[in-house]
Amino acid sequence: MKILVFVNHVPDTETKVKVSADGKTIDPAGVNYMLNPYDEIAVEEGLKLREKSSGEVVVVSLGTDANKETLRKALAMGCDKAVVLKDSSPRDSFGVARALADYAKEYSPDIILCGKQSIDYDDAQVGGLVAEMLGLPSISVVVNLDVTDGAIVAEREIEGGHEIVHSRLPAVIIAQKGLNQPRYPSLKGIMDAKRKQIEERVVSAIKPRVEVLAMKKPSAKPPGKIVGTDASAIPELVRLLHEEAKII
């Protein structure tokens, strides 16, 4: 089975993000990066599929040489091959999906896996866009997956419950938290990943369809108030909620 996994190189969840002087981008100074957590789940699911049915797992990321750090994490987990699609120009979700879909069309995988969203912009669009560009079925927010003889049975989250979806390969599977528990790279895996070559492909820039006009941090929350400690404080609390907070 040819298994293709898309991964993104994102700021660490513990990073204190600062806005650059241009007011439109993140200031990269002092920012640590990591493998996008949702994509890490997709990598793990790809490895599980390979263990079940043999084949290879190829992991792909769009970006710069910095993305190789994330790709080596995926290699250390057990992926067979890593590819960086090199382009440092700004891209929206459509542009990212276009580059990934073009590579997928060339590779012709049996299954494509990716995370539900990246934790930087949270657009949650790339997986569905890739599927549309390739003319493939896609199943999103998947929390349980079974692939047997080309048949897919997937459990996905919906509002208020879960639903079971049946499909056939090839398809795009978009992973949600709960699908699995990603493995920790072994020492052997880490050492092997350092020796593996990461394939580089230069991709042409594409004009974004979405323009970032401004980026800013949210306003600081006002301090809280304690208006009393017993039932006598209720009238004042109701007044504040009505006149100041304006939520009732």
N, C-alpha and C positions, 0 to 999 in steps of 0.2 A: 504494500500500500504506500502511495506517495502522499505524505502528510506535510502540508504547508502551514506554518504558523506565523502570523504577523505580530510583531512586538514594537512597543514604543519606549523611548528613552525619556523619562519624565523626572521632574524635581522630586527629591525625597520628601516624603510626607511630613518630616520633622523640620524641613527647611523653612526659614523665615523669609518669605518672598518679598522682594523689593521691586518697585517699578523703575525702569530705566529712565534716563533723562529725557528720552524722546516721548515719554508718556504713553507708549504704545506696546512696549515689550517688557519682558522680565529681565531684570539686571542679573546677568549670570555670575557676577563676582561672589565667590564664597558659597555658591549653590552646589550641593551634592545631588547627584542623579542616581536613578535606580531603574530597574525593570518594572514597567507598569504592573501593579498588582493583578489587575484583571487579565493581562496578557500572560502573566506567570501561571495563572490557572489554565489558560489555553495551552501553554507549553506542556504542563503536566498531563493534560488530557491527550495531547499528541503522543507523548511518551507511553502512556497507558495503551493507546491504540496500537502502537508499534509492538509493544510487548505481547499484545493479544494476537496480532495478525502479521507480524514481521513488516519489513519495508524500511523506509527512512523518514526521518523528521528533519525538514529544512526550515530554518527560522530566518525571517527577513525583517529588516528595519530600514526606514527611510530617514536619512539625516546626514551627519558628518562623521568624521573619524571618532568623535566622542561616543557615537552609538555602539562602537565596538565593545565598550565596557559592558553594556547591556547584553550584547550578543554573546560575549564570553560567559556571562552568567547562564544563559540558555544552553550553551555548549557544555558547561560544567554540570548542568542538570542531566545531560545525556543526549542532546540533539546531535545529529550526524553532521550537519552542514549549516553554515551561517553566511548570509549575504547582506551587505550594506548597500543600499541604493543611495548614492551620494548626490545630495543637492542641499545647499545651504540657504536657498532662497525661501522667502515666506510662502507657506502653503496653507490653504484652508482645507477642510475635510474632503472636499471634492478633489483637490489636487493631490492629497495624500492617497486617496483611494485610487486615483488614476494611475499613479506610479506602481502601486501594489498590484492592481488588476493587470497591468501590462506584463509584470513579471509572472504573475500566476498564469496568464494565458500562454506564455512561453513554456513554463514548467509543466503545465497540465496536470495538477494534482488530483488525487481521488477525493481529498477532503481539505478544506481550508478552515483553520481555527483562529479566532482572535478574541480579545477581551471585549466586554460590553462597552467599555468606554476607557479613555485615558483620564488619569486623575489631574491632568493639567488644565485642559479646556472643557472636559466633560461633555463633548458634543454628542457622543454615542451615535455617530453616523457612518463611520468608515466601513464597518462590516457589511451593513445593508447596501451601501453604495457599491462596494466591490462585487457583491452578489448580482446587483442590477447590471453592472457593466459587463459581467461575464455571462449573464443570462442563466444564473444558477439559483436554485431555491436557497433560502436562508432561514435559519431558526435562531431567534434571539433569546436572550436571558435564560440560557439553558442551565438547569441545575442537576440534570441526570441524563446520561447519554449511553445508548447501546447501539453498536454498529455490528451487524452480522450479515455476511454474504451480500454486502452492498445495500442492505436495508437499514434504515435509521429509525430508531424509536427514541424520541427526546421528550423529556419533561421540562416545561418552561414555566416561569412565573408569570402570572397575570394578576390584575387587581382583584384581590379577595380570594385568590386560590392558585391552583396550578392546572395546566392542561397538558395532555399527551399528544404529540405530533408525530406522524409517520411520514417518511420521505425516502428518497433513494440517493445514492452517491452518483455523481459528485454534488457536493453541497457546501454551504458556508455555515459553520456553527459558531455562534457568538456566546461566549462563556459568561456566566454570572457567578458571584460568590456562592459557595455551597456545592459547586459541581465536583470539587475534589479538594484535597489538601496538598499543595505543592511540596515536593520533596526538597530536602536540603542537599546541595551539591556535596558529593563525597570528596575527600582529599585527592583521590585518584582522578576524579572527574575534573577537579580544579586544575591539576597538573596537566592533564590531557588537553584541556581547553586552551591552556597557554601555548601549546605546541601546534594547535590546529590553525590553518590558514583561513582567514575570513575573506570571502570573495567580494570584490568591489565592482560595482556597476555605476557608471556616471549616467544620471538621467537628466533629461532636458527640463529646464524650468518651465513652469506653466503659470499663466496669469491668474491670480486669485479671483474668485467670484465674490468673495467676502472681504471687506476692508475693515481693519481695526481702527476705529476713530480715536479711541482713548481707553486707557487702562488705569484704574485707580483702586486703592485698597478701600474696603468698606469703612464707613465712619465708626468711630469708637462708640461703644454703647454707653449711655448715661449711667451714672451710679444708681444702684438700687435704693429703695426706701423701706424702712420699717415703720409702719404707721401705728403699731400697737401690738399687744400680746394677748388680747382677749376679745370677746365678742363686742366690746364697746368700740372697737376700731373699725367695725364693718361699715358704718355710714361714711366715714372718711375714705375708706378704701374704695367704696363704690363711687364717691365723688371724683377721686383721682383717676380711676379707670375711665370715667365718663368725660371729665374735663381736660385732663392732661394726656393720658394715653390714648384717649378717643377710640377705645375698642368696644365700648358698650354704649 
